[in-house]
Amino acid sequence: MKKTFLWILFALLCVSATAAAAEKVSLVASRYSDRYHLSSCKIAKKIRAEDLMTFAAPEEAVAAGLVPCRKCNPPSQSKPKK
């Protein structure tokens, strides 16, 4: 009984870790806005697919003339690589 419980718990942890890795947060903006957001932001989720712009790094969004959202507070600079 105890082994079965541990295997089920292990399987659930693996599934949730895989789902979290698949749901990578990125930076997005609407082509009609002056702000960029985390893809997990409530505002970003309302952007229509045909108006959605994505950015690989915060510097790209800033170079496009966008400013960070005040609600989700996305980074304005990439983290330095070690």
C-alpha positions as CSV (number, residue, x, y, z in Angstrom):
1,M,0.0,0.0,0.0
2,K,2.8,2.4,0.9
3,K,4.8,1.6,-2.2
4,T,1.7,2.2,-4.4
5,F,1.1,5.6,-2.8
6,L,4.8,6.6,-3.3
7,W,4.6,5.6,-7.0
8,I,1.5,7.6,-7.6
9,L,3.0,10.6,-5.8
10,F,6.1,10.3,-7.9
11,A,4.1,10.1,-11.1
12,L,2.1,13.2,-10.2
13,L,5.2,15.2,-9.5
14,C,6.7,14.2,-12.8
15,V,3.6,15.2,-14.7
16,S,3.4,18.6,-13.0
17,A,7.1,19.3,-13.6
18,T,6.7,18.5,-17.3
19,A,3.6,20.8,-17.5
20,A,5.5,23.6,-15.9
21,A,8.4,23.2,-18.3
22,A,6.1,23.2,-21.3
23,E,4.4,26.4,-20.1
24,K,7.4,28.6,-20.5
25,V,6.7,32.3,-19.8
26,S,7.7,34.6,-22.6
27,L,7.3,38.3,-23.3
28,V,4.3,39.5,-25.5
29,A,2.6,42.6,-26.6
30,S,-0.2,43.8,-28.8
31,R,0.7,45.6,-31.9
32,Y,-1.8,48.3,-30.8
33,S,-0.3,48.9,-27.3
34,D,2.8,50.6,-25.9
35,R,3.3,48.0,-23.2
36,Y,4.8,44.5,-23.1
37,H,3.7,41.7,-20.7
38,L,4.6,38.3,-19.3
39,S,2.6,35.8,-21.3
40,S,1.0,34.7,-18.0
41,C,-0.4,38.3,-17.4
42,K,-4.2,38.6,-17.4
43,I,-3.9,41.5,-19.9
44,A,-1.7,39.5,-22.2
45,K,-4.2,36.6,-22.3
46,K,-6.8,39.0,-23.8
47,I,-4.6,39.9,-26.8
48,R,-6.0,38.5,-30.0
49,A,-3.7,36.0,-31.8
50,E,-3.5,38.2,-35.0
51,D,-2.3,41.2,-32.9
52,L,0.2,39.3,-30.7
53,M,3.9,40.1,-30.9
54,T,6.4,37.9,-29.0
55,F,9.9,38.8,-27.9
56,A,12.8,36.6,-26.9
57,A,14.4,39.2,-24.6
58,P,13.3,42.3,-22.8
59,E,15.8,44.4,-24.8
60,E,13.8,43.5,-28.0
61,A,10.6,44.9,-26.5
62,V,12.3,48.0,-25.3
63,A,14.0,48.5,-28.7
64,A,10.5,48.3,-30.3
65,G,9.6,51.3,-28.1
66,L,7.5,49.4,-25.5
67,V,7.5,49.8,-21.8
68,P,6.9,47.1,-19.1
69,C,3.3,46.4,-17.9
70,R,2.6,47.8,-14.5
71,K,0.5,44.8,-13.4
72,C,2.8,41.9,-14.3
73,N,6.1,43.8,-14.0
74,P,8.1,42.0,-16.7
75,P,11.9,42.4,-16.7
76,S,13.4,45.4,-18.5
77,Q,16.8,43.7,-18.9
78,S,17.9,40.1,-19.4
79,K,19.6,38.3,-16.6
80,P,23.3,38.2,-17.1
81,K,24.6,34.8,-18.1
82,K,27.1,33.2,-15.7
